[in-house]
Amino acid sequence: MMRAALALARRSLGRTWPNPAVGCVIVRDGRVIGRGRTRDGGRPHAETDALASARESVAGATVYVTLEPCAHHGKTPPCADALIAAGVTRVVSALEDPDPRVKGQGHSRLKAAGIAVEIGEGAAEAAEINAGFFLRVREGRPLFHLKLASSLDGRIATASGESKWITGDAARADGHRLRSIHDAILVGAGTVAADDPELTCRLPGLEAYSPDRIVLDSTGAISETSKLATTARATPVLLFHAGAPPARTALLRKKGISVIEVPARGEARVDVVAAARELGGLGYSNVLIEGGGQIAAAFLRAGLVDRISSYRAGLVLGEDSRSAVGPLALTGLDFAPRFKLVSSRAVGADTLETWYRRA
């Protein structure tokens, strides 16, 4: 039953921020009588959704939920109170919620009402699902997931800039799957100027779940006729700059772009640490970094890359081609960002390797 709740939680990834993605299953006499997940935009919460789905009384039922039921009054009443009022007798919770507004209070409230509470079933997978939310609560920034699509020797384009396409159709489709489970996708001004990307999810059936688009553009040079600028009112675009002229920022705001100024760091580039803090404050938990080499290097230098999904194609482009990661200015191997391999699988003719940052 907890596995079913975890599957429901995964279905909500990329859709619930600033809230965590949670799944809930209600069981009585061995039958599932209600199920739910955190809905788009973070409301209703999974427990409320599951209670609403039940077609019979849940009195005496057991609730399986992937995160501690909330105990605070926000835009909705506490889920712990809803479970108490419904008359459930047992709650199996995967994890305690690290949010200071909850953090053990939901479980305590349930116990005080005489409900049996068990904690820990499915904890590892539940923590994996909400790793970004937990990181934002602890450190005030999102989890950053770097996506690379490169040749065997780590190159993303020829010397002339030709990059379409290094990886095949299956890998590109899987990249759109990654987009659909993230709150936002981030690129630099160079990628926007070179590729004029839409940065949307174009998998059939998932078009409505495109993430917000984030551009790091120190001077606000993005073209007002770019695909991002012309679609900003349909799918949000945030632009971080480091002192762009007021006339430029005013023009971009008129296009519907949210313009945010942060300090500059090195060659007048946007300070990625400051941008990360701003994104955390806005409620983003999971951000996918897609380009290009300079942006990848900036986040790696700052120690902000938590995960890497590397799609590798079976071709070699050589030293004169463009690297997937720009200069890191390392003074020795001890200072190199290190990651551990979590999984590797074939995606069409290409290989997808998933790496997590070493603790």
BELTAVEN-V556165 format. One record per backbone hydrogen bond with DSSP energy under -0.5 kcal/mol. CO is the residue of the C=O (numbers start at 1). NH is the residue of the N-H. If there is no record, write none. Layout:
CO_NH, CO_NH
//
This chain:
1_5, 2_6, 3_7, 4_8, 5_9, 6_10, 7_11, 8_12, 9_12, 10_13, 12_15, 12_16, 15_41, 16_19, 20_22, 22_38, 23_66, 24_36, 25_64, 26_33, 26_34, 27_62, 28_31, 31_28, 31_33, 33_55, 34_26, 36_24, 39_42, 40_43, 44_39, 45_49, 46_50, 47_51, 48_52, 49_53, 50_54, 51_54, 58_61, 61_89, 61_90, 62_27, 63_65, 63_92, 64_25, 65_94, 70_80, 72_74, 76_74, 78_82, 79_83, 80_84, 81_85, 82_86, 83_87, 83_88, 84_87, 87_60, 89_116, 90_63, 91_93, 91_118, 92_65, 93_120, 95_68, 97_103, 99_102, 99_103, 102_105, 104_108, 105_109, 106_110, 107_111, 108_112, 109_113, 110_115, 111_114, 116_91, 118_93, 120_123, 122_126, 123_127, 124_128, 125_129, 126_130, 128_131, 130_134, 131_135, 132_136, 133_137, 134_138, 135_139, 135_140, 135_141, 136_140, 143_145, 143_287, 144_146, 144_306, 144_307, 145_289, 146_148, 146_309, 148_311, 150_313, 151_154, 154_324, 155_151, 157_322, 158_161, 162_158, 163_165, 163_166, 168_172, 169_173, 170_174, 171_175, 172_176, 173_177, 174_178, 175_179, 176_180, 177_181, 178_181, 179_182, 183_212, 184_288, 185_214, 186_290, 186_291, 187_216, 188_192, 189_193, 190_194, 191_195, 191_196, 192_196, 200_202, 203_206, 206_209, 207_210, 212_185, 213_238, 214_187, 215_217, 215_240, 216_189, 217_220, 218_242, 223_226, 226_230, 227_231, 228_231, 229_232, 231_234, 231_235, 236_213, 237_258, 238_215, 238_240, 239_241, 239_260, 240_217, 241_262, 245_248, 245_249, 246_250, 247_251, 248_252, 249_253, 250_254, 251_255, 252_255, 252_257, 253_256, 257_259, 258_239, 258_260, 260_241, 263_271, 266_269, 269_265, 270_272, 271_275, 272_276, 273_277, 274_278, 275_279, 276_280, 277_281, 278_282, 279_283, 279_284, 280_283, 285_143, 286_183, 286_184, 287_145, 287_289, 288_186, 288_290, 289_147, 291_188, 292_296, 293_297, 293_326, 294_298, 295_299, 296_300, 297_301, 298_302, 299_304, 299_305, 300_303, 304_144, 304_306, 306_357, 307_146, 308_310, 308_355, 309_148, 309_311, 310_312, 310_353, 311_150, 312_351, 313_315, 315_152, 318_321, 322_156, 322_157, 332_335, 333_336, 338_358, 340_356, 343_354, 345_352, 347_350, 350_347, 351_312, 351_353, 352_345, 353_310, 353_355, 354_342, 354_343, 355_308, 356_340
//
